[in-house]
Amino acid sequence: MKYISALFVILFFGKHLFAQKVKSDTTQHLNEVEVIGTRERIQIERLPDVHGTYLTAGKKNEVIQLSGVNANIAERTPRQIFAKIPGIFVYDMDGSGNQINVSTRGLDPHRSWEFNLRYNGVIGNTDMYGYPASHYNPPAESFERVEIVRGTGSLQYGAQFGGMINYVSKQADTTKRFSFESINSAGSYGLLSSYNAIGGRVGKMTYYAYYHRRNSSGYRQNSRSESESQFVRLQYDFTSKLSLKAEVGHTDYVYQIPVPLTDSMFYANPRMSTRSRNYYEPDIYLPSLTLNWEITPRTQLKWTNSMVLGFRNSVMIDAFATVKDAMETATGQYKNRQVDIDKFNSFTSELRLLHYYQLGAMSNVLVGGIQVMNNDLNRRQLGKGTVGSDYDLTLLVPNDWGRDIHFKTKNVALFVENLLYITPKLSVSPGFRLESGKTDFSGSIRYLKPEVVPNSIPHRFPLFGMSVQYQIDKENRLYGGFSQAYRPVILKDIIPASVLERADKNLKDAYGYNAEIGLSGRKGRLHYDLSAFLLQYNNRLGSLILNNPDGTSYIFRTNIGDSRTKGLEMYVEYEFIRSNKTRLSAFTSTAYMDARYVNGKVSNGKENQSIEGNKVESVPEWTSRNGIEFNHRWVSATLLASYVSASFADAFNTVLPTANGAKGIVPSYTLVDLNTTFHLTNRYTIRFGINNMLNKSYFTKRPTFYPGPGIWPSDGRSVVMTVGVKL
């Protein structure tokens, strides 16, 4: 059986791949971490001022310890995993368990692409300049923790508005030569999931590897998915101060896409599907090699070289929900499907140096480095596929593509940040990042003249930022900061959809800034993190109607305006009972956002209409997750209520839904989840959860592109049971 043979697959896979465990950084001490929760069930932490070769003083940040969270890990339910992180907006897109799609502060949640996404510190964005989404999807069973640094900390990581999310995988038990862990889940809608891992230390070599497989029939008709992932890490410690780590991760899932619905379809039956021949598959490898060297007790060097390799494949009938996939009367066969294949080849080399130095009586920290990226995204689309019903990328005419284009980027970034202690309690961290590069767009598009296709986009941005922190006492701090950011023009922004559409040859990258101020810490049994923020987002992309000299009109893809998001983020938790054996607490994780266009015009199909003052699409004013947690010895439980207010699907703030479901209000919704964990011994764990207990029919967004305009219903009530074993 596939699940029983998982261990043998790991051993076979390990012969061909390399991995590495990050050397423990001497600057990371448990006593530098603010712990929220009981010692036995740590859930949320704050990063220390210096974390590895990164500076986090004065920046809003959170660390989620997965071992202390009651959540549906088999399907990586984001609202449960990120329950105590205020402002996290969750977009349900590819069915439960296949993809984590989150955003903060009014940004686009599509595949979390407004973040600098990292896995064990390695960049996982598929192509930062062409398609910054993360198609790499390791299982939550493999996560030890999730680190989140908001946008004001982005200069050290990249230039992203959202900041950074780092998914850190479990480490090998270095006290053993061999250890084994197995986590197996079963649940509603045909869910079966198995995660199996081995690890240990032999001499100077530490190793860790896992194999994961998950199958699900899906909540909706025609929404089954099959996924698998493998991972190998090898680390060799030459000395206590010098180590080399190699990692290779691979994820692959095939998802049968049930396509969108209209409003009438959704309210009649949210589980229905109008097509059965659509499929999607991201198949991604993430290899990396990292050198960690403590040159002196005051100086540390980290050099990471990594790649994102693989494909994003789809075969489908790409049309509105109102278009049925019916057989043609003349032939008695279905229509030919459209085949699209993206090939990714992204390389990143990042060299970082951290140095402690004295300035008077105070110790200060300087971090600097260089990041080099060389990416090539080859997009082949509009291929004429088969008339079959299975997952098949075969073309009717081999290598006959309607679009065959390359998006090549070379970019160099220099960055430096300095942590200066003005007093033992007051610190200032000025930072600077210089981005310099260019993206060249070339290839052939069947419906366009060859001379129309080429495009070149420069990326040259000096970015500045500064964070300030005042440590009120050991457990409480006041923080604030400002940081500039930018988002490159990506591939989808410059591809004309038809001969009636053109892309601006002078498109400008989006740019702007994050600003925030906050207060966090604890007072007795009260834990809190309160913050206010402002996010300015300029040069947003959109479409205008322009006229040709002959009086005909065309759609022009260009920069259409600016937006501004203001908001408040609040996390408060109070422990009613706290003892060595029992803990009872209640918490709220709530965010208010006011996201509006401060200027701009967009085509309404007939003319260009002002959107000044309108709300930004897909940004709910309120996102609030509230829960009660109970821990007693070996059992813990969390009752979570999640509320998301209404939002708009388009910049015109259309309220009444269109006939095809592509525009209209996205109604508010409230969900209730119950998750329990039973730690029978140190070796055996049982989890049981009920997701969406009230069986609420809801949807989170009306997308404008993939996976298709319209309503994508989220899952109704489901039950999941998980059994874990460690040997």
Steps between C-alpha positions, in 0.01 A plus 500: 500500500606861430490602864675194641784533248563864586819427696655316208416793270683734738812285495494474121438872461787577731752335265434766238431818700688703757386702797628673810406606849571862586775533753365620833573868530676599818296818519172312544425437866169395645528765767494769225158387378174638633285193564122519485324191636587226745846354491360168389289642217688796353306653213614853419847643549678821403834489322804631691661827391761299309375183332768312313639758256182710512403799713142509628520768769222756454308289250162334541563128493349174617613138523241222497615182672300226327551251783284719726223578250171311480431505126415291197859439391407229248329765283712795620190705586644855510232660719592250773879504456507884488216542752703725733655713226276808456429615148566175315253477211446146369406428138359151436588421141635155415298284738589420860859397560646580160613859546549764768374836368534781754566873512508787747422872494276497193741327261417233242488149658545306173751224591635737771694681227528837677736335753863406476427130552774286647539138599778449755627841395507408129296712257201303373327758277489331161631802309527823698470714186286289266265304727576565872244246623616196694413177321718306743268350762657287777263337752422666833600175672858591408489848659658567835411868496393788277681835524323817384663843467276780374587737218721734702756220527510423130821681402711212637298238312386671181288791391156345556213705647381211716830423669620144558352162591749225581375142535758316710498120478562260784856417602667164553539367854877533531507284815415194290659329202153420368150623581167456326174699496171410335190723486190355336162666446157405372197719457192607312477507121744212458795663677800271557839644593826341610824672604806287580839637602840372610791689655803481721870574537795279408837651585514849349211431264137586585222381274123543470259382230129455452244369255141625498195400303142631517187407305158664518175472305427865583199681641360591158424276207799453269747636756718203588871552558810285538818644645838378606820657626849394593779674684862417592740702714867416562726710718869450559667680790866548411551669837273649763521828304484383138224293340365425154134418446336356189122474455272385223123519523245387244124553496249391238121495499233447237172677569181443305357851469122514556484849335313806633129545560249779450313632801186306413703178468677562830182559699331200337786259574850620599643151439403488134739519204427591140809337347699184565795519259710776657828420676787691656845378609800685650808273508784682677852423627677725750873411535739709710851503643581713806832576667495623861828631638564665836815682391553647846278518809389840367471422127275252322466420132214323322510419129195339340469384140160372393280428200131464424452250219188345358173547321153645543271298275130526423252355250151646503201659335570858602164680507242661727278281714211568264685323215421129514750235396255324270562251223486635146200361316684448172786291638354353818821603679597765751686810387879503502643626826761772541848395618728745684850421630731732695861390541693655790876541524583742781841535666583702813831554676489690828805588707441648848747625759417591861745680725482611865695815586539741789398864486590654830364277773230346279516191280353548151433274206560556129352276229577531131506292189430446134226307323529394135205360301498352151156377392352364178125439483388326181122526455330286235125550473195453277605152388220294344454200728303180485124443516549253784396522865818397683810701588685513169736774375526355149467754218304426182793651309829453692675823601222715351446777754294815472749666734862388546684769694795553734520738794868528594623702797843583635505696825754596765404635842731648764368540853622620837333554838650621825360434848610791719434500874458862608443382857461147639125534436483716188621375164485633144544289184552696178509291182565538129448277195603572143325300228643508148399274214297453185237265363488419128179369346527314169340224296202451272128564545288365218254790478762779521758630258856397600614859547223564756609225741845598638504706816767599750438607860779650716501449878703771673390597847686645798291395800531644850360399835535550872369319806496622860449294816468599864522209743272613782599202712601140444161399359355817344617714208393795289594468132454687177646540156488608138622310196474553125399213272430421136336226293630420151276494195437127458440292191120500508501881507656537154348217295224635274203263525395567141574711194272765655730542801840664535755525777663830592866499391573737788337303782633595842553269795267558792669673792411646838565448868394341829476694826400357838503564873416248770514385859548135597577286800326361806372616837436212733245279328437746218689458168465764231630649176329820382606684186391758243629506143492690173579339164539718190484308169571707187490416128236229524441314173171502309335557161388813317305553178695698239421596141693428182544777238227337291249531785506136612580425863730258682575388856822646641675324790678767703541664841157628603532649850605483864345352812545544874413257779468614860429261781523371853623154609422359842596177672386464862493181707408463866572192711219435747678197639874434486666229700748220444218269392219718368462802277180674386515809280299707256646704215410733219706562188328785320590744223322800353601618151391797292644446152407759237618634166633851550498558123457308179284407202399159363310394191142388559485351151372815330691787658760578763336559837652654812548269800628766736367436851381148416597207719776270378365167384524188722581696817247442780479773762496253787679170549454360848592160644394433858559190701492316829786264584518235767805293598509239775794267528493293180191646333445839333211648303429819304157634406549761228248743349619684187320802357579674169293799389375564147728618219476600136620303199589796278630856520155640409361345822221319316236381746249307290660183357542473126338209318830312473593554866826679416402825676293583803521512876682226691272449802627488856525164673563346842658157548535287811772234539581258782839332523635274773837337563571204727864452597472144626877471556808669359473256210129488420268786402138505382332802343129537430334795335169623363540770237216741424282343770189695397540391137506858372485540121741781412769620262797726560563677167382545143830466309561685174740242355607145598320284597223691316259794554204417719421344838729232641316341795705412806461174689200419717513299822769233517662274758869408516683256730878481521725248675869574555781268610863581584762228545 
